[in-house]
Amino acid sequence: MEKRDSVLTGSYFLFPSSPISGDIDFLNRALREEFVRIYSEPVLQNFLNEQREAHPDVDLPELPQAGNLDIRQVISSPYFFA
């Protein structure tokens, strides 16, 4: 297997043997909903705060200003997971 394919190996080989493989619509919905649940939180800000607490001697820059992406749009995106 070529090196570039190895990143996908985990999900590629597990999916066909999973009980969920028979319900693609459920998998597509579940992936989108979990993505929205995870990234509706301030993930980058939380990570930055954790790093600042763990490494108070390091001067870390502020995050750029957040844009106006509505993360819930991935629920209806046909190409969210490929």
CORQUIBEL-V874977 format. One record per residue. N is the residue number from 1. SS is DSSP state (h for helix, s for strand, l for the rest). PHI is phi as a letter, one per 30 degrees, with the letter a starting at -180 (999 if undefined). Layout:
# CORQUIBEL-V874977
n=N ss=SS phi=PHI
n=N ss=SS phi=PHI
This chain:
# CORQUIBEL-V874977
n=1 ss=l phi=999
n=2 ss=l phi=d
n=3 ss=h phi=e
n=4 ss=h phi=d
n=5 ss=h phi=d
n=6 ss=h phi=d
n=7 ss=h phi=d
n=8 ss=h phi=d
n=9 ss=h phi=e
n=10 ss=h phi=e
n=11 ss=h phi=d
n=12 ss=h phi=d
n=13 ss=h phi=d
n=14 ss=h phi=d
n=15 ss=h phi=e
n=16 ss=l phi=d
n=17 ss=l phi=c
n=18 ss=l phi=d
n=19 ss=h phi=d
n=20 ss=h phi=d
n=21 ss=h phi=d
n=22 ss=h phi=d
n=23 ss=l phi=b
n=24 ss=h phi=d
n=25 ss=h phi=d
n=26 ss=h phi=d
n=27 ss=h phi=d
n=28 ss=h phi=e
n=29 ss=h phi=d
n=30 ss=h phi=d
n=31 ss=h phi=d
n=32 ss=h phi=d
n=33 ss=h phi=d
n=34 ss=h phi=d
n=35 ss=h phi=e
n=36 ss=h phi=d
n=37 ss=h phi=d
n=38 ss=h phi=d
n=39 ss=h phi=d
n=40 ss=l phi=d
n=41 ss=l phi=d
n=42 ss=l phi=d
n=43 ss=h phi=e
n=44 ss=h phi=d
n=45 ss=h phi=d
n=46 ss=h phi=d
n=47 ss=h phi=d
n=48 ss=h phi=d
n=49 ss=h phi=e
n=50 ss=h phi=d
n=51 ss=h phi=d
n=52 ss=h phi=d
n=53 ss=h phi=d
n=54 ss=h phi=d
n=55 ss=l phi=b
n=56 ss=l phi=d
n=57 ss=l phi=d
n=58 ss=l phi=c
n=59 ss=l phi=d
n=60 ss=l phi=c
n=61 ss=l phi=d
n=62 ss=l phi=d
n=63 ss=l phi=d
n=64 ss=l phi=d
n=65 ss=l phi=d
n=66 ss=l phi=d
n=67 ss=l phi=d
n=68 ss=l phi=c
n=69 ss=l phi=d
n=70 ss=l phi=c
n=71 ss=h phi=e
n=72 ss=h phi=d
n=73 ss=h phi=d
n=74 ss=h phi=d
n=75 ss=h phi=e
n=76 ss=h phi=c
n=77 ss=l phi=d
n=78 ss=l phi=d
n=79 ss=l phi=c
n=80 ss=l phi=d
n=81 ss=l phi=b
n=82 ss=l phi=b
